[in-house]
Amino acid sequence: MDWTNDSIVEWYDIARKEHVSQKGMNYGINPNYSIILMSRRDNAPYNDCIYPDGVTIEYEGHDVPKDYYKEHDQEAYTSSGGLTENGKFIEAVEHFKKTGVPEKVKVYEKIIPNRWSLKGMFDLVDYKIVNDGKRNVFRFILKLDESDPKNAGDAVDIRELPHTRLIPSSVKQEVYIRDGGKCVLCGSTENLHFDHDLPFSKGGTSLSADNIRILCQKCNLKKSNKIE
Ligand SMILES: [Zn+2]
């Protein structure tokens, strides 16, 4: 199956397709893109930080090793002077500011253990250093690459391209549990994605579970044929 934005996928399939382990930041893991794996634990206080434009997110960098109590500043360099993943992402931002060519970052978000969702392909456009009250952390700013047709939203309707809006992880989690992890129309557990009941272009929101449901690919195709 071809994954699109908001596809629901198993961890096993991500690992096999992308050759990643479960760590948050994976710079340059593919010749064409980096990968970020978002989970509530990673981003706890800033979870679902989606900007009002609906297409920009912030992702908090990674901690120094064994910083279980999150007491230490995040680092761009290792103790031996090499770049950490934070450092590599920062370097990519500097490169973007010089050349205008952003690093592509594919973002997956964890819904429940073993169930993930593809948030989309993003451009890494900036970073900042923020004091969270105890220490300095990096926040990376990623903007949805709306030129990528796979980011069209609702899997097939390319006409919604300019209106793609990100669904917060918390909404996806709520919907996944409410819908029991299966298609609300036929009960299938294959090729699922989070679907906007009323499309954004017709006034539907991404921010409320009331307008999001789980659909399988077949039912989604039927739905879009009806709209035609
Ligand atoms: Zn279905």
Residues whose N, C-alpha, C, O or C-beta is under 5 A from the ligand:
A	BS01	ZN	C183 L185 C186 G187 S188 C216 C219
